[in-house]
């Protein structure tokens, strides 16, 4: 049981890292969308917006998995 708890804690740490990295990537995509550039056209703007939104969606998914793992860990400790 201790081994299972350690595995869940490692998963929590990994998913939190993945979420943070995806949030940082999403920020860079958003900055590319917002900052004015002369050569940027409509298709590039749409692509940056979709990429930013997709990364934010995956970030939310990662933190949802973290929350689920924390509840599993709490149930396991009881």
Order of alpha helices (4+ residues) and beta strands (2+ residues): alpha-alpha
